[in-house]
Amino acid sequence: MDDATAPTSDDTPIPFVTVTNWSRAAALCGFNIAPLLREVGIDTDQLDPEASVISVQAMRVLMDRCVESTRQRAPHQHFPIVLGDTFAFDYLSDLETFITTSPTLREAMPALHWLRPLLNPFIRWDLQEHGDRARLHMDFHHAEAYPVTTWAFAESIFVTLCKFTRQMVGAPLWQGELTLRHPPEVGSEHLTAAVGLPVRFNQPVNALWFDRALLDHPLRGALPSLHETAARRVAQQLAQKGPGTTTPAGDASSLPAQIDALLRQQPTLLGQGLDNLASALGLHSRTLQRRLRDSNASHSSIVARVRHDLARQWLADPALSIEDISERLGFTDRRSFTQAFNKWQGQSPRDYRRQGNH
């Protein structure tokens, strides 16, 4: 809760595009969710999943009521698990396409950042890599978020994450485990079977831990051209939202982060200038420039950051020549790439690769 941009109001509205998932999970747990929706102030007669919003407080009360109703009507079930397992991208088809056609899990990662403005702006993801291990950390950046108030959401989110990851990889999460900040609740004993991993409670972080090699494991559903098209469509949708969405100011799901993710998915845009980037986002170039200024960012700084990160990533692959990397990053020639890399890293690409600094 140390994020300075986290809102202090528990009445902050968030999109409720997942209402159909909640309704489906409730039915599987033996109860009708409509009375509970009305209890928290949702007008079920005017409900439109694509336009409805719900306050943080109302969603927390709704989760509590759903957990209680499940324990009464279907004690063999655990609502957070059912909700996570039945989740589908009912009204987010482009995002689903982006995820399911990803060549690797690493290339699917931008979707986790895009989920914030689309589903919940207070969920933050952070991927860290250390040695042969990777950690996907999730937390709730909201003034009223504590393990006691967010435990059911954490369980549900990780059930969904593990479900889609298993579907994409076609194998268990190698050497994985799940850690959660909250103590086990009634029904949490079923979580290990639901995620297919050992689960440890009362831990410092909510995180999925797994073999780092899984990030770059080729996925059987890979369709690069469709993946890039979906990335462009999602980025356009987010960019066209502009200011005034439910995303907190300064959030990493802001326009600069959306551009960052799009450039990583379509590196050919790196060398094509601001006009082509604006076109890919469905914006006029002047509109893009203005919104970047409003975000205290610039096209050139974002391009430089992405180029630097991708350069270090690709230099770790001995199958890629430095000329290939230079071309992929949109440089006119190897000399230009070497000069830029020297400026970023303080050494040439050749020396960086030779010293194994990746």
Disulfide bonds with the S-S distance in Angstrom:
none
